[in-house]
């Protein structure tokens, strides 16, 4: 596994966990953000499994910034 693949894998694992965290968002907004994050996760795993030829660097950028809303609104985060 190359270094970019390891980075992508670690980000995907992180995002999957972040999608399970309790949040201060309303249920509708939370669900919208979870769907967006999990779509990125699915694209990343597909790329790692060889089912896609998507640019791995672009995926890393997308996945790296994809959970920002969930991260900022999780319960226990500073307000």
C-alpha positions as CSV (number, residue, x, y, z in Angstrom):
1,X,0.0,0.0,0.0
2,X,1.4,3.4,-1.0
3,X,1.6,6.4,1.3
4,X,-1.4,8.2,-0.4
5,X,-3.4,5.0,0.0
6,X,-2.6,4.7,3.7
7,X,-3.5,8.4,4.2
8,X,-6.8,7.9,2.4
9,X,-7.5,4.7,4.4
10,X,-6.9,6.5,7.7
11,X,-9.1,9.4,6.7
12,X,-11.9,7.1,5.7
13,X,-11.8,5.3,9.1
14,X,-11.8,8.6,10.9
15,X,-14.8,9.9,8.9
16,X,-16.8,6.7,9.5
17,X,-16.3,7.2,13.2
18,X,-17.1,10.9,13.0
19,X,-20.4,10.0,11.3
20,X,-21.4,8.0,14.4
21,X,-20.7,10.8,16.9
22,X,-23.6,12.6,18.6
23,X,-24.2,16.1,17.2
24,X,-25.9,19.4,18.0
25,X,-27.2,19.6,14.5
26,X,-30.9,19.2,13.8
27,X,-31.9,15.7,12.7
28,X,-32.4,16.9,9.1
29,X,-29.1,18.7,8.9
30,X,-27.3,15.9,10.6
31,X,-28.7,13.3,8.2
32,X,-27.7,15.5,5.2
33,X,-24.2,15.8,6.5
34,X,-23.9,12.1,7.3
35,X,-25.0,11.2,3.7
36,X,-22.5,13.5,2.2
37,X,-19.7,12.1,4.4
38,X,-20.7,8.5,3.8
39,X,-20.8,9.1,0.0
40,X,-17.2,10.3,0.2
41,X,-16.3,7.3,2.3
42,X,-17.9,4.9,-0.3
43,X,-15.9,6.6,-3.1
44,X,-12.7,6.3,-1.1
45,X,-13.2,2.6,-0.3
46,X,-14.1,2.0,-3.9
47,X,-10.8,3.6,-5.0
48,X,-8.8,1.6,-2.5
49,X,-10.5,-1.6,-3.6
50,X,-9.5,-1.0,-7.2
51,X,-13.0,-0.3,-8.5
52,X,-12.3,3.2,-9.5
53,X,-9.5,5.2,-11.1
54,X,-10.3,8.4,-9.4
55,X,-7.4,10.7,-8.6
56,X,-6.3,9.6,-5.1
57,X,-4.9,13.1,-4.2
58,X,-8.2,14.7,-5.1
59,X,-10.0,12.1,-3.0
60,X,-7.7,12.8,0.0
61,X,-8.5,16.5,-0.3
62,X,-12.2,15.9,-0.5
63,X,-12.3,13.3,2.3
64,X,-10.0,15.5,4.5
65,X,-12.4,18.4,4.4
66,X,-15.6,16.4,4.1
67,X,-16.3,16.0,7.8
68,X,-15.8,19.6,8.8
69,X,-19.5,20.3,9.6
70,X,-19.8,17.1,11.6
71,X,-16.6,17.8,13.5
72,X,-17.6,21.4,14.4
73,X,-21.1,20.4,15.6
74,X,-20.4,17.2,17.5
75,X,-21.4,17.1,21.1
76,X,-18.6,17.8,23.5
77,X,-16.9,20.1,21.0
78,X,-16.1,23.7,22.1
79,X,-19.0,26.0,21.2
